[in-house]
Amino acid sequence: MKKTDRAAKDAGAIMDRRTRGRLALEIVPTKARLRLTRLLRASVKAGDGENAHQIEVIRINQIVNLANTVQGRPIYRLELSDWDYEPADYAWHFAELELAMRRPDTAELFEILVDLVEQVGLSVADINGILEAEGVGARLTRDDDRLSIHLVELNDAPETEPAPGEHVNVRGLIERMDRALQDGDWSLVLHAGASVFESVAKDVVQNPAVQHRSLGSWFSAYRKVSKLSAPLLDAAEAIFQRRNVEPLAGHGSIELTGVTEAEAIQIRELSIAIVRMERLLARVESAELPTTKRSKRTQPIDRRKGVPAAVSGTGKSKQAEVVSKPKLKHKSKLKLHKSKSKKA
């Protein structure tokens, strides 16, 4: 394929299919998503001027729509004819800003980050600093004035049980399982799979009290918080408990392992499935968060058909509507802000 043809084929693409598949196994911890959200909050600040609130909403609207475009969600259109918005619009935009880094899966998150760097001006250094500090095995990189995703090599994933509280990259553990399968080291597959469950559970539970303890001592807490079905959780718990007693599985025993090849394959596949399911379930949970009710004068519009959602039958999502803005008098908005500040 000619260079020009390849460039045309890759136009508009941020990552190839292989990179997307590997990113699906990468967990971006909740703490990393929180720190990225704080970058967004800082990026929309407009000072203390008379129109600061309106300018911030416009900036948030751009971020929300960039994120929604990547995720295939409808956009939210602001009409600026009279330079004022409903209180519900402020509340909705502030809430959506908090979800911009929380809702997407890992591949979508990195696509959004690239767009935010190029369109909003977020710092690549700040983003990569957060990713590195929180143990994420991917970075943004610039090549010939084009941003792309670089996956960090993770050949140094631990072969023994990590110390309590030590962060272990999930993609590195899964890649270690793949190498162990090739080498016929079934007990190492068991160990790495149990470590995957522990890493995922810590990200789901988000309780500092369990970060430095083994999963076996707080699995009941994970069971209460996780949205996984009971049989899946039972299987994960059984694998983790077996790791603690199985010869060669992180304990240096000279006894022969009882793990079979068939069991190792199932552990590997279940580990990957649980990583993906927990991310998808977290996304569903974000979509089910309570939303602000809008004025009856606003009407969602189906972006794909250009007709009211009530007519097209697609207006089910309360969080991702495209609406026409009602008009308010500017003075009433200023009085509203003043009255709020007095109460505060």
WOTAFEN-V582718 format. One record per backbone hydrogen bond with DSSP energy under -1.0 kcal/mol. CO is the residue of the C=O (numbers start at 1). NH is the residue of the N-H. E is the energy in kcal/mol with one decimal. If there is no record, write none. Layout:
CO;NH;E  CO;NH;E
This chain:
2;6;-2.4  3;7;-2.3  4;8;-2.0  5;9;-2.1  6;10;-2.0  10;13;-2.3  16;20;-2.1  17;21;-2.2  18;22;-2.1  19;23;-2.4  20;24;-1.3  22;25;-1.2  23;26;-1.9  29;33;-2.1  30;34;-2.3  31;35;-2.2  32;36;-2.2  33;37;-2.0  34;38;-1.9  35;39;-1.3  36;40;-1.6  37;41;-2.5  38;42;-2.0  39;43;-1.8  40;44;-1.1  49;52;-1.5  51;55;-2.3  52;56;-2.4  53;57;-1.9  54;58;-2.0  55;59;-2.2  56;60;-2.7  57;61;-2.7  58;62;-1.6  59;63;-1.8  60;64;-3.0  61;65;-2.3  62;66;-2.1  63;67;-2.3  64;68;-2.6  65;69;-2.2  66;70;-1.6  67;71;-1.8  68;73;-3.0  86;89;-1.0  86;90;-1.2  87;91;-2.1  88;92;-2.6  89;93;-2.5  90;94;-2.5  91;95;-2.0  92;96;-2.5  93;97;-2.1  94;98;-1.3  95;99;-1.0  96;100;-1.0  99;103;-2.8  105;109;-2.7  106;110;-2.0  107;111;-1.9  108;112;-2.6  109;113;-2.4  110;114;-2.1  111;115;-2.1  112;116;-2.5  113;117;-2.1  114;118;-2.2  115;119;-2.8  116;120;-1.5  116;121;-1.4  116;122;-1.5  123;127;-2.1  124;128;-2.9  125;129;-2.1  126;130;-1.8  127;131;-2.4  128;132;-2.6  129;133;-2.3  130;134;-2.0  131;136;-2.8  132;135;-1.5  137;152;-1.9  139;150;-3.1  141;148;-2.8  146;143;-3.2  148;141;-2.5  150;139;-2.7  154;157;-1.1  163;166;-2.4  169;173;-1.8  170;174;-2.4  171;175;-2.4  172;176;-1.8  173;177;-2.1  174;178;-2.1  175;179;-2.0  176;180;-2.5  177;181;-2.4  178;182;-1.8  179;183;-1.8  180;185;-2.7  184;186;-1.3  185;189;-1.3  186;190;-1.8  187;191;-2.3  188;192;-2.7  189;193;-2.6  190;194;-2.3  191;195;-1.9  192;196;-1.9  193;197;-2.1  194;198;-2.0  195;199;-2.4  196;200;-2.6  197;201;-2.6  198;202;-2.1  199;203;-1.5  200;204;-1.9  201;205;-2.8  202;206;-1.9  207;210;-2.1  210;213;-1.7  214;217;-1.6  215;218;-1.5  218;222;-1.5  219;223;-2.6  220;224;-1.6  221;225;-1.4  222;226;-3.0  229;233;-2.0  230;234;-2.7  231;235;-2.2  232;236;-2.3  233;237;-2.5  234;238;-2.3  235;239;-2.1  236;240;-2.2  237;241;-2.6  238;242;-2.1  239;243;-1.9  240;244;-1.0  242;245;-1.3  242;246;-2.2  246;249;-1.7  248;250;-1.8  260;264;-2.3  261;265;-2.3  262;266;-1.8  263;267;-2.4  264;268;-2.2  265;269;-2.3  266;270;-2.6  267;271;-2.2  268;272;-1.9  269;273;-2.3  270;274;-2.5  271;275;-1.9  272;276;-2.1  273;277;-2.9  274;278;-2.4  275;279;-1.4  276;280;-2.4  277;281;-2.9  278;282;-1.9  279;283;-1.7  280;284;-2.1  281;285;-2.3  282;286;-1.9  283;287;-1.9  284;288;-1.1  286;289;-1.3  295;298;-1.8  300;309;-2.2  302;306;-2.9  307;302;-2.6  308;311;-1.3  308;312;-2.2  309;313;-2.5  314;316;-1.2  322;301;-1.3  329;333;-1.2  330;334;-1.9  331;335;-2.2  332;336;-1.8  333;337;-2.1  334;338;-2.1  335;339;-2.6  336;340;-1.9  337;341;-2.2  338;342;-1.9  339;343;-1.7  340;344;-2.1
